[in-house]
Amino acid sequence: MDTMHPEPRDPRPAPPAPASEPGAAPRVAVVVIGYNDRAHVADAVRSALAQGPAVAEVIAVDDCSTDGSDGLLARLAAGEPRLRVVRRSVNSGGCGTPRNTGVEEATAPYVMFLDSDDVLPPGAVDALLTAATRARAEVASGLCVRRELPSGREQPWQAPLYTAHTVLARPAERPRLVHDTLCVNKLYRTDFLRAHGIRFPEGRFLYEDIVFTARVLAASPRVALVADRVYVWQVRRSAERLSLSLDRGHIGNWTARVEACALAYDTLLGAGQKELARAARAKFLDHEVRMYARELVLHDARYQREWWTRTRAYLARYDTADWESHPAAPGHVLGRVVLASPEPRDLDRLRELAARPARLLPPYARDREGAPVWSAGLPEVSLAPLLTAPVAALPLAVDAALRPGARAALLRLRLHELYGTVAGAGPREVEVVWQAREDDRTRGRTAAALTPSAADTWTAEVPVDLAGLGSGTWDLRLTLRFADGTGREVTAHALAGPGRLRRRAVPSAVHGVLLVQPYATHSGALAVRVATGPGGVLRVLRGRLRRLLRRGRGAAGAVTAP
């Protein structure tokens, strides 16, 4: 392992030193929870057992499955003495109760959690156990990656926390810890959890890990952070039954998330962790509000009104200091718009501001004194903090239109002024790159000068080799370069209009034919789908036909249903 960073002095007595060198003896219980997940639970259990001798026991808690999961686990346990199966007699409806059951059953000095549809990467337990024992920490935490299936694309979760091996005498030294609300990428001292009565909410309580993490942080443990990958969170969006956290199609999901975040805040504040509590409120704006605001335009008017009303009710609890902590942050601006308007409004514009990176689209209004405001209809929402924010942090807006042609495609870009901040920074050029959605590979990197245009804008035109991109879905990524060398990474707003976002077949010297469709993502950014050759075009057309037929059968069923 890498050498730890120098540790701050902690006046509290340290926990007892480990009885032996890290990893020398079985010391960890891995609690695997599952319900009706026979297809995946064995892989999860095997990944825990494969961690090696540091794992003293794997406790598989079956939450009263009806798909034969318990029988599968029993057969695995028959050949593996470290595996113990606990079957609950009644389904709990959530994840908290079976995890609590696992902690109660654990006999090892350390415990960690694993969901039945995820896996532990090789070396995860050793990395966490070594960090915890060397630092005498009650909690050790490492990097979790989200793996999208079936593509296999991986995205690190809260990566800024895990860039180096670090020891914190208490969580308040790193308030950003409140952003990592997962419980599964962490190792806990079992006696620490029991001494402080730290448990998950029982029953059907969504986002139970948000509350559990707050309870852990409230107890002010010594924390070791490692840069190692310690958990693989496998996301199956095409599954018939979405995980509880991914099923955001109904307003009850948002209500549950708000409830969990409110309880987390109250827990931290009640424990005297004022800085962490304030950080938790800022996290709610930056993470929760932005994530759901991006999706608001996809829901019906009833959902939008209910989401708006419930969000306003919670944000009304914020005090002045909460709003002043990061006044130029996109989440804070979003929250102030919601709080200022009794009814949903400007949803398309809010969607773009909620994107990552954020985009603040025009119009750029001012109040009677000339100060920047959200709009003429909401002059009470001030945007003045943007005037002093560094250009690399501004929600700069770039419009983009891609026009495929017989010889070449042309990408037209337009950068908007933002209350004089862009001109002051001196925009020079834009670097363009296309990133594959399925595996993050990049192609088509090029740069073009930004030319001043009318009405406070700068424009650029960039040729695009669509044949060189190849088949797949490609996201447009831009980097704006300014006079002092500063760069700002942005995505571009997809311009709609006649013929702009339409599928086209164009001839190709390389593939014979290309089927090209520019489109707007859920956050409004420009992306493009490309199918190459007659075979690729035919697959797209067949898929389109199948969707139309399914839609037609569904409509017919609705008409004939009694």
Secondary structure as UniProt FT lines:
FT   TURN            22..23
FT   STRAND          28..34
FT   TURN            38..40
FT   HELIX           41..49
FT   TURN            50..51
FT   TURN            53..54
FT   STRAND          55..62
FT   HELIX           69..78
FT   TURN            81..82
FT   STRAND          83..87
FT   HELIX           96..105
FT   STRAND          110..115
FT   TURN            116..117
FT   TURN            122..123
FT   HELIX           124..135
FT   STRAND          139..148
FT   TURN            149..152
FT   STRAND          153..157
FT   HELIX           159..162
FT   STRAND          166..168
FT   HELIX           171..173
FT   HELIX           175..179
FT   TURN            184..185
FT   STRAND          186..189
FT   HELIX           190..195
FT   TURN            196..197
FT   TURN            206..207
FT   HELIX           208..218
FT   STRAND          223..235
FT   TURN            237..238
FT   TURN            244..246
FT   HELIX           251..270
FT   TURN            271..272
FT   HELIX           274..283
FT   HELIX           284..289
FT   HELIX           290..293
FT   TURN            294..295
FT   HELIX           296..298
FT   HELIX           301..315
FT   TURN            316..317
FT   HELIX           320..324
FT   TURN            327..328
FT   HELIX           330..340
FT   HELIX           347..353
FT   STRAND          365..366
FT   TURN            368..369
FT   STRAND          372..375
FT   TURN            376..377
FT   STRAND          378..382
FT   HELIX           384..388
FT   HELIX           391..393
FT   STRAND          398..403
FT   STRAND          409..416
FT   TURN            419..420
FT   HELIX           421..425
FT   STRAND          427..436
FT   TURN            437..439
FT   STRAND          442..449
FT   STRAND          451..453
FT   TURN            454..456
FT   STRAND          457..464
FT   HELIX           466..469
FT   STRAND          472..482
FT   TURN            483..484
FT   STRAND          487..490
FT   STRAND          493..494
FT   TURN            498..501
FT   STRAND          504..508
FT   TURN            509..511
FT   STRAND          512..520
FT   TURN            522..523
FT   STRAND          525..532
FT   HELIX           533..560
//
